[in-house]
């Protein structure tokens, strides 16, 4: 898979996950739970679309790697801004 194709696929999957978390309310519940147990930095990152898109893109890229694809490091730098734009 080419790097541009990987970045687009990772960004689209990450956008779907973030929108799904937002529509189902899991994003808010997870943020409130982190506030309750005292991990405020994670709660703040769940509020920030760019931070959340970076971590979701990292998770998706690692999942692709586990399934046999070899994502480039450049994918982790290019996919979050694309994801943020799509949101």
Beta strands, then each sheet from edge to edge (+ up, - down):
end
